[in-house]
Amino acid sequence: MPPEARQRYFADLLSMPETHELCAILLDRGFVESPTAYDSEEDLVENPSEQNTRWATCMYGGLFEFIQRYLQSIPKLHFDPEIFNRLYADFEQYHLSDEVPFTSTVPLQGFSADEDCITFDADTRIIRLGHSQITRLASRGYFRWLPTDDFGLSRVKEVFSAGFAIQITYRLAKGQPISIPVEHEEADRILTAVRLVRPGNASHNIIFTGPSAFYPLQQAPTAGWTEPLIHKGLGEALHLLTNDVGPCQSIWDSLNKLSQQKKAAGLDVAVRKFNELYQRRSLEDRIIDMSILLESTLLHGQDRELRYRLALRGAHLLKSTRPTKETFALLKKFYDLRSKIVHQGQTLDAPVQTGRQSFPAAEFVAEMHSLCREVLHTFVTRLATGESIDAVIETLNDAALSEN
């Protein structure tokens, strides 16, 4: 719509009886108060009350937003009562409700899926970003929050190149600040579930949050960095198959249950280290993170015979998916390397021999990453049913004794 036409239509819409009726309803129902920043002769009042000034801003800012949405919704320069009534219902609902609906969109890098929409619950999903969704992100003022340097430009490019995004909807009491940390936590939980089900690396580094329906100027869209995952991780992209959707939903549900328990039932450190693995550039750093993950699970509460117990428990935990003897040898070698890295500063620049197998260093670390994924997946699943880490360890000890 040409600017001149938009201005004319804006003026026409302001003069419509429906618009005056809208203002009258708001005033009559007490949603806003008559602005006292001006007197009857339209001269400034010396000391208008803070409340009236705020509500006046809300009314006129809200009216502008209402009309702007109307203008963006109509296909031609003709008044459409159906669209007007629908948007007016949105407008009135905002003032009638004590809460405001919000939507957070988290573009994913290095992620693709067979399905266009992966639903976790009524308020949480992964969606394929189409042209309309990306255009909406660009048109709602989010990018004005980004820095205008190369860093900001690279973030914009990543957003527009993202094929999928996590989408989270929720409601907040009016005036309550948008809680980026809560959204960050939810986005990370979904990403953790995806990573525990399928090899590959997906990441996110920004969250766009804005009201889902009508909003006044005080609650405009915002964008915030997800600091822990701000750098792209390493490794191949992650592709979620149709058959992965059910397991992904199940592990997400398990992570949700654990999040309600004190310190995530003892798995908070292991989950954090699992996600941090994707950011580590050196093989040695990844070994150290993996050792913390494995020791906080398989060696929970243990302070002696660490190498042997780590290998024995890990081999029994994964015996349904991995040969026991090979897993036992792999974990013993892993613990030896971990000790040399931590205590002697050794670097991984030579092939790693485990029993009869020899791995290039990078392949050994990748194999251990896969093993850590299986270990954490198993612990999350079992603890979500109410089983404790101590109970899991006791079961593994009993299994080891029964075979000796």
C-alpha positions as CSV (number, residue, x, y, z in Angstrom):
1,M,0.0,0.0,0.0
2,P,1.5,3.4,-1.0
3,P,2.3,5.6,2.0
4,E,-0.1,8.3,0.8
5,A,-3.0,5.8,0.6
6,R,-2.1,4.3,4.0
7,Q,-2.2,7.8,5.6
8,R,-5.6,8.5,3.9
9,Y,-7.0,5.2,5.0
10,F,-5.6,5.7,8.5
11,A,-7.4,9.0,8.8
12,D,-10.6,7.6,7.4
13,L,-10.5,4.7,9.8
14,L,-9.9,7.0,12.8
15,S,-13.1,9.0,11.8
16,M,-15.3,5.9,11.5
17,P,-18.1,5.5,14.0
18,E,-16.7,2.1,15.0
19,T,-13.4,3.7,16.1
20,H,-15.2,6.2,18.2
21,E,-17.4,3.4,19.6
22,L,-14.2,1.5,20.5
23,C,-12.8,4.5,22.5
24,A,-16.2,5.0,24.1
25,I,-16.5,1.4,25.2
26,L,-13.0,1.5,26.7
27,L,-13.8,4.7,28.7
28,D,-17.2,3.5,29.7
29,R,-16.0,0.1,31.0
30,G,-13.1,1.7,32.9
31,F,-10.4,0.0,30.9
32,V,-8.8,3.5,30.4
33,E,-9.4,6.9,31.9
34,S,-10.0,10.1,30.1
35,P,-6.6,11.6,29.6
36,T,-5.9,14.6,31.8
37,A,-2.6,15.5,30.1
38,Y,-4.7,18.1,28.2
39,D,-7.5,20.4,29.4
40,S,-10.6,21.3,27.5
41,E,-8.7,23.9,25.4
42,E,-6.0,21.3,24.5
43,D,-3.4,23.1,26.6
44,L,-1.0,21.0,28.6
45,V,-1.9,20.4,32.2
46,E,1.1,21.2,34.4
47,N,1.0,18.1,36.6
48,P,-1.0,15.3,35.0
49,S,-1.2,12.1,37.1
50,E,1.2,9.4,36.2
51,Q,-1.6,6.9,36.0
52,N,-3.7,8.9,33.6
53,T,-0.7,9.7,31.4
54,R,0.1,6.0,31.3
55,W,-3.4,4.9,30.5
56,A,-3.7,7.6,27.8
57,T,-0.6,6.2,26.2
58,C,-2.0,2.8,26.5
59,M,-5.3,3.8,24.8
60,Y,-3.8,5.8,21.9
61,G,-0.9,3.4,21.5
62,G,-3.3,0.5,21.5
63,L,-5.6,2.1,19.1
64,F,-2.7,2.7,16.7
65,E,-1.7,-0.9,17.0
66,F,-5.3,-2.0,16.4
67,I,-5.6,0.1,13.3
68,Q,-2.2,-0.9,12.0
69,R,-3.1,-4.6,12.2
70,Y,-6.4,-3.8,10.4
71,L,-4.6,-2.1,7.6
72,Q,-2.1,-5.0,7.3
73,S,-5.0,-7.5,7.1
74,I,-7.2,-6.1,4.4
75,P,-6.5,-7.0,0.8
76,K,-7.8,-3.7,-0.6
77,L,-8.7,-0.2,0.4
78,H,-12.2,-1.2,1.5
79,F,-13.6,-1.4,5.0
80,D,-14.1,-5.1,5.9
81,P,-16.5,-5.4,8.9
82,E,-15.5,-9.1,9.4
83,I,-11.8,-8.3,9.8
84,F,-12.6,-5.3,11.9
85,N,-14.8,-7.2,14.3
86,R,-12.3,-10.0,14.6
87,L,-9.5,-7.6,15.5
88,Y,-11.8,-5.6,17.7
89,A,-12.6,-8.8,19.7
90,D,-8.8,-9.3,20.1
91,F,-8.5,-5.7,21.3
92,E,-11.4,-6.0,23.8
93,Q,-10.1,-9.3,25.1
94,Y,-6.8,-7.7,26.0
95,H,-8.6,-5.2,28.2
96,L,-11.0,-7.8,29.7
97,S,-8.2,-10.3,30.5
98,D,-5.7,-10.1,33.4
99,E,-3.2,-11.9,31.2
100,V,-1.5,-11.4,27.9
101,P,-0.7,-14.3,25.5
102,F,2.9,-14.4,24.3
103,T,4.7,-16.4,21.7
104,S,8.5,-17.1,21.7
105,T,10.1,-18.1,18.4
106,V,13.6,-19.7,18.6
107,P,15.1,-20.3,15.1
108,L,17.2,-23.4,14.9
109,Q,20.5,-23.7,13.1
110,G,21.7,-27.1,11.7
111,F,18.3,-28.7,12.1
112,S,15.9,-30.3,9.7
113,A,13.1,-32.8,9.9
114,D,10.7,-34.9,7.9
115,E,7.7,-33.4,9.6
116,D,6.6,-29.8,9.1
117,C,5.3,-29.6,12.7
118,I,6.5,-31.6,15.8
119,T,4.1,-31.0,18.7
120,F,5.2,-31.6,22.2
121,D,2.1,-30.2,23.9
122,A,-0.6,-27.5,23.2
123,D,1.9,-24.7,23.8
124,T,5.2,-26.2,22.6
125,R,6.3,-27.3,19.1
126,I,8.9,-27.3,16.4
127,I,7.6,-25.7,13.2
128,R,9.0,-25.4,9.7
129,L,9.5,-21.7,9.1
130,G,7.7,-20.6,5.9
131,H,7.9,-17.3,4.1
132,S,5.0,-15.8,6.1
133,Q,6.6,-16.7,9.5
134,I,9.9,-15.2,8.6
135,T,8.2,-12.1,7.2
136,R,6.3,-11.7,10.4
137,L,9.5,-11.8,12.4
138,A,11.0,-9.1,10.2
139,S,7.9,-6.9,10.2
140,R,7.2,-6.8,14.0
141,G,10.2,-4.8,15.0
142,Y,12.4,-7.6,16.4
143,F,15.4,-6.7,14.4
144,R,15.6,-3.2,15.7
145,W,17.0,-4.7,18.9
146,L,20.0,-6.3,17.0
147,P,23.3,-4.4,16.8
148,T,24.1,-2.9,13.4
149,D,27.6,-4.4,13.2
150,D,28.9,-7.6,11.5
151,F,27.8,-9.6,14.5
152,G,24.2,-8.4,14.3
153,L,24.2,-8.9,10.5
154,S,25.4,-12.5,10.9
155,R,22.5,-13.2,13.4
156,V,20.0,-11.8,11.0
157,K,21.3,-14.0,8.2
158,E,21.1,-17.0,10.5
159,V,17.5,-16.2,11.3
160,F,16.5,-15.9,7.7
161,S,18.3,-19.1,6.8
162,A,16.7,-21.2,9.5
163,G,14.4,-23.8,8.2
164,F,12.8,-24.6,11.5
165,A,12.1,-23.0,14.9
166,I,11.0,-23.9,18.3
167,Q,7.7,-22.1,19.2
168,I,6.5,-21.6,22.7
169,T,3.3,-19.9,23.8
170,Y,2.3,-18.9,27.3
171,R,0.4,-16.2,29.2
172,L,1.8,-13.5,31.6
173,A,0.0,-11.2,34.0
174,K,-0.2,-7.7,32.7
175,G,2.8,-5.7,33.5
176,Q,4.9,-8.8,34.3
177,P,8.3,-8.6,32.5
178,I,9.0,-11.1,29.7
179,S,11.1,-13.9,31.2
180,I,13.8,-14.8,28.7
181,P,15.5,-17.3,31.1
182,V,12.3,-19.3,31.3
183,E,12.0,-19.4,27.6
184,H,15.6,-20.2,27.3
185,E,15.2,-23.2,29.7
186,E,12.2,-24.5,27.7
187,A,14.1,-24.2,24.4
188,D,17.1,-26.0,25.8
189,R,14.9,-28.8,27.1
190,I,13.5,-29.4,23.6
191,L,17.0,-29.2,22.1
192,T,18.3,-31.7,24.7
193,A,15.5,-34.1,23.8
194,V,16.3,-33.8,20.1
195,R,20.0,-34.4,20.7
196,L,19.4,-37.4,23.0
197,V,17.3,-39.1,20.3
198,R,19.3,-38.3,17.1
199,P,23.0,-37.8,16.5
200,G,24.0,-34.5,14.9
201,N,24.2,-30.9,16.1
202,A,21.4,-28.4,16.2
203,S,21.8,-25.1,18.0
204,H,20.0,-21.8,18.7
205,N,21.3,-18.4,19.7
206,I,18.4,-15.9,19.8
207,I,14.8,-15.9,21.1
208,F,12.2,-13.6,19.6
209,T,9.3,-12.9,22.0
210,G,6.1,-10.9,21.5
211,P,2.4,-10.9,22.4
212,S,0.4,-13.3,20.3
213,A,-2.6,-11.0,19.9
214,F,-3.2,-7.3,20.6
215,Y,-0.7,-5.5,22.7
216,P,-0.2,-1.8,23.7
217,L,3.1,-0.1,23.3
218,Q,4.4,-1.1,26.7
219,Q,4.6,-4.7,25.7
220,A,6.3,-4.5,22.3
221,P,8.3,-7.5,20.8
222,T,11.8,-8.1,22.1
223,A,14.8,-10.2,21.1
224,G,17.3,-11.8,23.5
225,W,20.5,-13.8,23.1
226,T,20.6,-17.3,24.5
227,E,24.1,-16.9,25.9
228,P,25.1,-20.5,26.6
229,L,24.4,-21.5,23.0
230,I,25.4,-18.3,21.3
231,H,28.3,-19.9,19.4
232,K,27.5,-22.5,16.7
233,G,28.4,-26.0,17.8
234,L,30.6,-28.4,15.9
235,G,29.6,-31.5,13.9
236,E,27.1,-32.4,11.2
237,A,23.6,-31.1,11.1
238,L,20.8,-33.0,12.8
239,H,17.9,-34.4,10.8
240,L,14.9,-35.7,12.8
241,L,13.2,-38.6,11.0
242,T,9.5,-39.3,11.3
243,N,10.2,-42.4,13.4
244,D,12.2,-40.1,15.8
245,V,9.2,-37.9,16.7
246,G,7.6,-40.3,19.2
247,P,10.9,-41.0,21.1
248,C,11.7,-37.2,21.1
249,Q,8.3,-36.4,22.6
250,S,8.8,-39.1,25.2
251,I,12.3,-37.9,26.3
252,W,11.0,-34.3,26.4
253,D,8.2,-35.4,28.7
254,S,10.8,-37.2,30.9
255,L,12.9,-34.1,31.1
256,N,9.9,-32.1,32.0
257,K,9.1,-34.4,34.9
258,L,12.7,-34.3,36.1
259,S,12.7,-30.5,36.0
260,Q,10.0,-30.5,38.7
261,Q,12.2,-32.5,41.0
262,K,14.9,-31.1,43.2
263,K,18.1,-30.5,41.2
264,A,16.6,-32.5,38.3
265,A,16.9,-35.7,40.4
266,G,20.7,-35.3,40.2
267,L,21.0,-35.1,36.5
268,D,21.3,-31.3,36.1
269,V,25.1,-31.4,35.8
270,A,25.1,-34.3,33.4
271,V,22.5,-32.7,31.1
272,R,24.4,-29.4,31.1
273,K,27.7,-31.1,30.2
274,F,26.0,-33.1,27.5
275,N,24.8,-29.8,25.8
276,E,28.2,-28.1,26.3
277,L,29.9,-30.9,24.4
278,Y,28.5,-29.5,21.2
279,Q,30.4,-26.2,21.7
280,R,33.9,-27.6,22.6
281,R,36.5,-27.2,19.9
282,S,39.2,-29.4,21.3
283,L,39.0,-33.1,21.7
284,E,40.6,-32.8,25.2
285,D,37.8,-30.5,26.4
286,R,35.2,-32.8,25.1
287,I,36.8,-35.7,27.0
288,I,36.7,-33.7,30.2
289,D,33.1,-32.8,29.8
290,M,32.2,-36.4,29.0
291,S,34.0,-37.5,32.1
292,I,32.0,-35.2,34.3
293,L,28.8,-36.5,32.6
294,L,29.7,-40.1,33.2
295,E,31.0,-39.7,36.7
296,S,27.9,-37.8,37.8
297,T,25.8,-40.7,36.6
298,L,27.7,-44.0,36.6
299,L,29.9,-43.0,39.6
300,H,27.2,-41.2,41.6
301,G,28.2,-41.3,45.3
302,Q,31.4,-43.3,44.5
303,D,34.9,-42.3,45.7
304,R,37.1,-45.4,45.1
305,E,37.8,-47.9,42.4
306,L,36.5,-45.3,39.9
307,R,38.0,-46.7,36.7
308,Y,36.8,-50.2,37.2
309,R,33.3,-49.3,38.5
310,L,32.8,-46.8,35.6
311,A,33.6,-49.4,33.0
312,L,31.6,-52.2,34.7
313,R,28.4,-50.2,35.3
314,G,28.5,-48.6,31.9
315,A,28.9,-52.0,30.2
316,H,25.9,-53.4,32.1
317,L,23.8,-50.3,31.6
318,L,24.2,-50.5,27.8
319,K,24.3,-54.3,27.4
320,S,21.1,-54.4,25.4
321,T,22.6,-52.1,22.7
322,R,26.4,-52.6,22.9
323,P,28.7,-55.7,23.3
324,T,29.5,-55.8,27.0
325,K,33.2,-56.6,26.7
326,E,33.8,-53.9,24.1
327,T,32.0,-51.3,26.1
328,F,34.0,-52.3,29.2
329,A,37.3,-51.9,27.3
330,L,36.2,-48.6,25.8
331,L,35.3,-47.1,29.1
332,K,38.5,-48.2,30.8
333,K,40.6,-46.6,28.0
334,F,38.4,-43.5,28.2
335,Y,39.1,-43.1,32.0
336,D,42.9,-43.6,31.4
337,L,42.9,-40.8,28.8
338,R,40.8,-38.6,31.0
339,S,43.3,-39.0,33.8
340,K,46.3,-38.2,31.6
341,I,44.6,-35.1,30.1
342,V,43.6,-33.8,33.6
343,H,46.8,-34.7,35.5
344,Q,49.5,-34.7,32.8
345,G,48.2,-32.3,30.2
346,Q,48.3,-35.0,27.5
347,T,46.9,-34.1,24.0
348,L,45.0,-36.5,21.8
349,D,47.0,-36.6,18.6
350,A,47.6,-40.3,18.1
351,P,45.3,-43.3,17.5
352,V,43.5,-44.8,20.5
353,Q,43.8,-48.5,21.2
354,T,40.9,-50.2,23.1
355,G,41.2,-53.9,23.3
356,R,41.4,-55.2,19.7
357,Q,40.1,-51.9,18.2
358,S,42.1,-48.9,17.2
359,F,40.4,-45.5,16.6
360,P,41.7,-42.3,15.2
361,A,41.5,-39.8,18.1
362,A,38.5,-37.9,16.6
363,E,36.6,-41.1,16.0
364,F,37.3,-42.3,19.5
365,V,35.8,-39.0,20.9
366,A,32.8,-39.3,18.6
367,E,32.2,-42.9,19.7
368,M,32.4,-41.8,23.3
369,H,30.0,-39.0,22.6
370,S,27.5,-41.6,21.2
371,L,28.0,-43.7,24.3
372,C,27.4,-40.7,26.6
373,R,24.1,-40.0,24.7
374,E,23.0,-43.5,25.4
375,V,23.9,-43.4,29.1
376,L,22.2,-40.1,29.7
377,H,19.1,-41.1,27.7
378,T,18.8,-44.3,29.8
379,F,19.2,-42.3,33.1
380,V,16.7,-39.7,32.1
381,T,14.1,-42.3,31.1
382,R,14.5,-44.4,34.3
383,L,14.6,-41.5,36.7
384,A,11.5,-39.9,35.2
385,T,9.6,-43.0,36.3
386,G,10.5,-42.2,39.9
387,E,13.6,-44.4,40.2
388,S,16.5,-42.7,41.9
389,I,20.1,-42.6,40.8
390,D,21.0,-44.7,43.8
391,A,18.4,-47.3,42.8
392,V,19.8,-47.5,39.2
393,I,23.4,-47.9,40.6
394,E,22.3,-50.6,42.9
395,T,20.6,-52.5,40.0
396,L,23.8,-52.3,38.0
397,N,25.9,-53.5,41.0
398,D,23.5,-56.5,41.4
399,A,23.7,-57.3,37.7
400,A,27.5,-57.3,37.8
401,L,27.6,-59.5,40.9
402,S,25.1,-62.0,39.4
403,E,27.5,-62.6,36.5
404,N,30.6,-63.1,38.6
